[in-house]
Amino acid sequence: MKLRTLFSVITVMAFATMTHNCSSNKAKTDTTPDGTEFVTVGDDGNFHIGDSIYRYIGTNFWYGPILASEGLGGDRDRLSRELDSLQHLGINNLRVLAGAEGPEGLRHHIAPVLQTEPGVYNDTLLQGLDYFIAELERRGMKAVIYLTNAWEWSGGYGSYLQWTGHGQAPDPNLDGYMEYVNHVKDFVLDDKAKQMALDHAKFIVGRTNSVTGKPYTESPAIMAWQVANEPRAFSDEGKDSLAAWIQTTARAIKEIDPNHLVSTGSEGKYGCEGDLDLWTRIHAMPEIDYAIIHLWPTNWGWASRDSVEAHLDRACEYSGKYIDEHLAAIKPYNKPLVIEEFGYPRNGFKFMMDVPVTARDKYYTYILGQFRDKPAIAGLNFWGWNGEARPTETEWTPGAPYCCDPAHEPQGMYGVFDCDTTTIDILRQK
C-alpha cells in the first residue's frame, strides 16, 4: 500500500480549521452569555462554530488539569509552555481527564487522585481543573473532558466497584488482563456503582469555575463531555446495561448542561465486544451528539509489537477498514465521527527518546490522509502529547514528569515528545 506524502496529507481543513461554505441547513448556533459561540452539530452532520464548519486535529493531554493545580503534581509554568507549543502547532483541541478516582498510592495508577472516596474531592485538583479551563478560554482552545474510565490507570470502574463492596480491582499488569476484565465486568451490572459514577458526572458538569466565576455550562472552552474513557461492557451479558448506562448518564448531563455536546469515549466495535450493531445503537441515541472510534493497531494485534515496522502496511490497511465500517454504520444518523485516539509505537517497540519513530510517522501520515480525504471524519486526537517530559525510568511513579503514556504503560510507548522532530514536522504543516 502506498503511503501518502506529507504534501498531500497536510492541506485544507487541517488543524482546527474552519471553512466558510457551510450548508444552508445548519442548526442554529448557541452562544454563551458574553456572545462566545459553542461547538454545535448542524443538520448537515458537521461540527460548527458560528457560521463555520469546524474540523480539527487535536491531541490527548489527560494530565493537563493536574499540571494546572497548585498542589502535588502541579506545574503551571510547564502547562503554559505546553499550551504554547501546541498552539504553535495549530493544535487547539485537547482531550483530558476530569480526574482520577480511588485510593492513593496504588501501583500503575496516576496520582494525585481527584475523588478519594464517594463524593469526597481534592479541592486543589478541582481548582486545577478550573484553572485549566480558564486557560483554554483565554487562549480560545477547546477541551473534550471525560468523566471516568473503564481502565485501572485512573481508578474508574474498579474504584466504584470497590466502593460498593466488590474489593480492590486486580492490576492487569500484575494479576493478568482477564482477571481485571472478570472483575470490572460487574460495573455495568451494579446499580450502586453506576449511581456513584452518575453522581460524579453531575457534580463535575454542574460545577462553577472558581477562577472565572462562571458555571462550566457557560464555558466556551468545553466542546464536549464524555461519559467515560473507553466504556466497555466487558461481557456479552452487560451489553444492554452498557447502552442503558451511557444513555442515562448522557441524558443527565444534558439536563444540567444543554449547551455542550455529549459523546461516549468509545473505541468503536472493539469497545462493544466486537458488536458493531451495539456501537451503532449507542451512537444513534438522541442524547449522543457525535460518534467516536479509537485506533490501536499494536494493542489489537494488527501489528505485532516485535515488528512494528514490518507490519505497518497491515496496520494502515486494517485501520482504513475500521474507519470505513464505522463511517458506513453512522451515516444514516447524520452525525460527525471523531477518531479521538490513535497511536503507534517507536521502532522496535522501544520507548526511549533516541529510538527512531519512522513507523509512527508513516502511520500518522496515513491517518492524516484519511482525515483529508474523508470529510465525514470531523476530527482527530492523536495519543498523545508528552511535550517536554523527559522520563528517566520506563515505569511512572509519583513525582516523575507526566507523559500522555499513563501509569500502566511504559513511559514513551505512544506519546509524542517535543523533541520528536519528524513527527512534529508532520503535525506542524498545514
N, C-alpha and C positions, 0 to 999 in steps of 0.2 A: 504494500500500500504506500502510495506516495504521500509524504508529509508536506503540509503547506509551508511556503516560505514566510518569513516574518513580514515581508512587504504585503503579501496577500492577506495575512491574518489581521494585521492592525490597520483597519480602515475606519469607515464611518461607524458611528454609534459604538465606539469602544468604551471609554471609561466614563460611566455616569453621564453619557451624552444625552442631549435632548434634541429631537428633531421637531420641526415646526409644520409638518404636513399631516397633522392629526386627522383622524376620521371625524366626520361631522357628527357622528352619533356618540361621541364620548360623553361619559357620565358627568354630571355637574361636579365641579371641584369644591371640596370642603376647605375651609380656612380656619386658622387659629384666631383668637380674639384680636391679635395685632395685625391680622391680614396675611400672615405667612401660610402658605399652602401645604397641605398634607399630600402624601402619595396616595393615589386612588387607583382603582381598576375601572377602566372605561368599558362602555358597551362594545368596543372593538376588540376587547380581550387583551389590551395593553395596560401597563402601568402609565400613569400620567402625573405630572406636576403642573398644575395650571393648564395652559393650553399646549403643553408639550408632552410628547411621548417620552417616558423615562426608561432607558435601558442602561444597565450598569455592569461593570466589572469591579467587584469588591474583594474583601478578604475576610477570613475568620480571625478574630482577635479576642478570644474569650476572656483573657485576663485583663482587658482594659479597665474595667471598673475596680479591680484590685489595685492596679497601679494608681488609680485616681484617689485612693483613700490616703488618709494621713496616719494610718496605723501600720501594723506588721504587713510587709509586702508592698506597701505603698511607695510610689516614686513618681511624683507629679512632674518632675523635670524630665524623666525618661518618657512619660506619657506625652508630654508636649513635643519632644523630639520625634517620637514615633508617629504622632499625628502629622507633624510637619513633613516627615519622609513620605508617608502615604499620600498626603495631598500633592506633594511634588510629583508623585507617580500618577496622579489623577484618580486615585482610589479613595472614594468618599463614602462607601457603603461598607459598614463593619458589622459582622455578626458576632454577638457577645453573649456571655452567660450572665444572668442576673446575679447569681451567687451559688455557692455550694451548700449542701445540707449534710447534717450528721455530726458525729463526734470528731473532734480534732485529733490529730496525731496518728491517723491510720496510714499505713504504707500504701503507696500508689494513689493516694487521694490528694487533691490540691488543698492548699491552706493559704490563708485562714478561711474559716467557714462562716457563711452569712447566717444561716439558720441552724443553730446548735441544738435546739430542741423544738418540738412543735410550737410554732408561734413565738419563739424566742429568737431575737435577731441581734446581730452585732451592729450596733448603731454606727460605728466607724465605717463599716463596709457599706451600709445603706447610704451614708453621706458620700462615700466614694462613688457609688452609682449615680447619685445626684450630680456630683461634680463632673463625672464623665459625660452625662447627658448635657449638662450646661456647656461643656467644652465643645461638644459636637454642634450644639445650637449656634455657638459663637462662630464656628467655622463653616456653617452651612453643610455639615455632614449628616449622614443618616445611619441609624442603627436598627438591626433586627435583634430582638432580645428574646432568648429562650429561657423559660421559667423553671425547668427542671431537666432531668437527664435519665435516660434508660440505663446508663452505664455507671460503673462504680467510681470513676475518677473524680466525680463531684458529688457523690452520695446518691442523689436521685431515688430511683425505685427502691434500692436497698435500704436507704435511710428511712423512708416512710414505712417499709415493711418492718424494720427493726423497732420503730416507734409503736407499731401495732402488735408487737409480741412475737414476731417471726424469727428473732435472733439476728445476729450480725450477718450480713451478706458475705458469701465467700469472695475471696480475691481471685479473679480469673487467672492472674499471672502466677499465683502461688498454689491455689487449690484446684485450678482447672476451669476451662471455659464452660463445660457442660454443668459443672457444679454450680457455677454462677447462674446460668440460664435456668436450671431446675429450681433455683431459689426465687429469682425475681419474676418468673412467670406468674407468680401469685399476685403481683401488684395489681394488674388489671382486673383480677377476680376478687380483690379485697376492698369492700366499700369504705372501710375506715381509712385505709391508706390513700385511696383516691380522694376522699374528702379532705384529708390533710393537704394533699397536693393542690386541690382546688382552693382551699383557704389561703395557701401561699400565693397562688396566682392572683387571687382577688386582692390580697394585701399589697403586692408589688404594683399591680396595674392601677390600683386606687390611690397610690402614694402621691403626696405633694412634695415637690423638689425643694429641699432646704436651701439650695443655692439661689435658684431663680424665683422661688415663691409661687411657682405655677404648678398646678396638677400635672402629672405625667400625661394625662389625657389631652393636654393642650400643647405638648411639646412637638415642634416640627422636626426635631431630630429623630424621633421614633418613627420608623417606617412601618414596623410590624411587631406584634407579639407572637411568639411561638409557644405552642403547648409544651413541647419538650424537645430536647436534642435526641433524634433518632428513636422516637417512641415505637416500641415493638410490643406485640402480644407475647412473644417467646413460646407460644404453643398454638396449635390449631384450636384448642378449646377456648382460648382467650380472644379469638379474632373479633367476635361481635362485641365483647366487652371493651376491647381497644377502641373500636369505632365509636361506641357509645360514650366512653370517657373523653375522647377527643372532642366529640360534638358538644357534650355537656360543658367542658372547660371553655371551648371556643365561644359558646353562647354566653357563658357567664362573663367572659372578657368583654364581649361586645355590649353587654348590658351596662357595664361600668364605663367602657370607652368605645363609643360608636365612631370616633374619629380615625382610629388607626386600623390598619389591616391585621388580620389574624391568619396564621399559617400553621403547619403541623411540625416541621422539622424532620420529615420522613426521609428515609433513604430511597424510597421507591418500593418496588415489589420485594426487594431484598429485605426491607423493613417490615414486610407484611407476610412473612413466612412463605415467600415466593408467590404470593397471590396477587396478581395484577388487578383482578376484579375488586379485591378489598381496597387496594390503594386508590383505585378509581372511585369507588363508592365513598370513601372518606373525603377525597378532594372535590367530589361533586356536591358535598354538603353546602347549603347556603351560608353557613357560619364560617366556612373556609374560603378565603378570598383568592388564593393562588396555590398552584401545585409545586411540590418540592421533590427533587431527587438528589442523591449523592452518588459519587463515583469513586470506588476504591478497588482498582484492579488487583493490587497485590493482596489485600485483605480477602478478596472474594475468589482468589485462585485463577484469575485471568492471566496473571503474570507471576511466575514463580519468584519468590524472594531471593533465591540463589542465582537468578539470572534475569534481573530486571531489564537489562539491555537487550538480551536475545528475544525476550517476549514482548517487546514494546509494540510491534505491529499488531499482535493479537490483542494487547490491552486497548489499543486505539480502535480496532475493529469491534470488539465487544462493547466498548463504551459507546460507539456510534449506534449500535443496535439497541442498546439500553435506552439511550436518549430517544431514539425514534419510536420505540414501542410505547414509551410514556407520553410523548407528544401526541401520538395517534389516540391513545386512551383518553386524554383530557380534551382533545379538540372539540368534541360535541358540546362541551360545557363552557367554551369560550373564556377560559381563564389562562393567565400567564403561567409559564413554567420557569422555575429558577433551579439551576444546578448550584446549590449553595455549599457543597463541599466537593472538592476533587483534589486528589494528590497523587504524587508518585515519588518513590524514594530516590536517594542519591545512588550513584552507580555502586554495584556490588552489595547493595543493601547495607551500606556502612553509613555512619552518622556524623563524623567529624567534618568541620567546615573545609578542610583541604581535599575532601573527596569530590571528584567531578560530578556534575549534575547534567550531563549530556542527555541521558534518557529522560529525565524530568523535563528538561527544556523542550524536547520534542513532543512529549505528552501535553505540556501546557500549550504548545503551538497548535497541536491538533484540536484541543478543546476550544481554544480561542477561535479557531477556524469554524468549528461547529456553531459557535455563537454568531459569528459574522454571517454565515450562510443560511442560518435558520432563524428568521425573525421571531418565531414563536417562542424561542428561548429569550426570556425577558431579562435575565440577569445571571451572573456567575459570582461565586465567592470561593476563591482558591483557599486551600488549607495548607498552611496559614502563615501568618506574619510572625516570624521570630525576631525580626528587626535587629537591634543592636545587642541582643543577648549573646553571651559567649559562655556556654556551659562548659565546665571542666570535667564533668562526670556524665556518664550515659544515663544514670538514674537521677531523676529530680528528687531533691529533698528540700524541706523548708529552709529558706534563706538563699537558695540558688536563684539565678535570674529566671524569670518566666519566659518560656517559649510557648508557641502555639501547640507544640507537641506536649500533651498533658502528662500528668504524673505517672500514668500507667504505661506510657510509651517511651522508648529511648529518645533522649533529647537530640534533636536534629533529624529525626526519622522522616518527617514530611515537611516541616516548616522551612520557610524561606528567610535566610539571614540577609541583612543589608549588604553583606559582602559577596553574596551570590550574584556577581555582576552580569553573568549571561542571562540569568532568569530576570533580573531587574531590567535589562535591556528589552526583553520581550514585553514586560509589563509597562515599561515607560512609553513605548512607541504607540502612536495613535493612528 
